[in-house]
Amino acid sequence: MRIGRHTTTTVRNITMNTFDSPFTAASTALEVVRGVDLTGRTAVVTGAASGIGIETARALAHAGADVTIAVRDVDAGHRVAGDITRSSGGAVVQVRPLDLADLSAVDRFTGEWSGPLHLLVNNAGIMMTPELRTPLGWELQFATNHLGHAALAIGLHGALAAAGGARIVSLSSSGHGMSDIVYEDLFFRQRPYDAGHAYGQSKTANALFAVGATRRWAADGITANAVMPGGIWTNLQRHWDPSVLAATKAQVAAAGMSAKTPEQGAATSVFAAASPLLDGVGGLYLEDCHEAEVVPAIIDGVSGVRPYAVDPENADRLWDVTLDLLGGARRSVS
């Protein structure tokens, strides 16, 4: 089992222009899976009770996958599952409870999983929250967006390896440009809390997780890619100050830009999960169903990936810190 640190098998990040995607920013998730057969494959999509998670789960189910929606709000999950079953003509969609901010809940989910897992879409996330902490004292955005998903993937490693050719999709964001990982103060115990920096740090971690997981698990047939969904107005922005949200929407409109629909926002996640073009390809940061350009600053606020978010050494450091945090948390309650 290759959960570990620097002694594991590693692979180099794939270079630019290694595949020619026919899809664009306007493509939808259902368009991406047109002609793709996922019959017999299992998929877990976290946070699939709202936003692009719904459309990600829908597209995978339409393509024939047996989809499990992993959500905090089980009732909402069942409503979504019923809708997907109806729209797909009878696809199998299951609902299981999962609170990513609760390590015991993550361990319960992974401990109860049986059989191989072909697709893990780490879609759930929170954004720009007020200063909140888990019972372990972890800042909530980093705990939910990164640590919970990392624990989930590590706990499901055996199921992913058993699938042969499994894929992990790690939802990042252009928000990663707001902050690299501040290892000296991950949880804002020494510096003033900044919601944007906390979110940015967690999204950098999501991108680095894809690099780190691929470096360690490619030999097990597991690859991981990070995804920037694009600009979409969903429930994710519920913690924004209303005046800031209104001003941002006005600014986007004035610039002649348009937000993606949830169906379009889910397209890159589904591309990473299901496209034959990405067979055996991992460690990338994708946007608009293409590999993003590495840039010194995020272009137009949404395009490109910062070097620190795809840096292998940074990914290795984060991996070690993550294992230490998860291990320490489990020892503290044992």
Secondary structure, DSSP 4 states (H G I P E B T S, - for coil): ---SSTTS---PPPPTTSS-----TT--HHHHTTT---TT-EEEEETTTSHHHHHHHHHHHHTT-EEEEEES-HHHHHHHHHHHHHHHTS--EEEEE--TT-HHHHHHHHHH--S---EEEE-----S--S-B-TT--BHHHIIIIIIHHHHHHHTHHHHHHHSS-EEEEE--GGGGG----GGGTTSSSS---HHHHHHHHHHHHHHHHHHHHHHHGGGT-EEEEEE--SB-SGGGGGS-HHHHHHHHHHHHHTT--PBPHHHHTHHHHHHHH-GGGTT--S-EEETTEEPPB-SS-BTTTB-B-GGGS-HHHHHHHHHHHHHHHHHHHHHH-
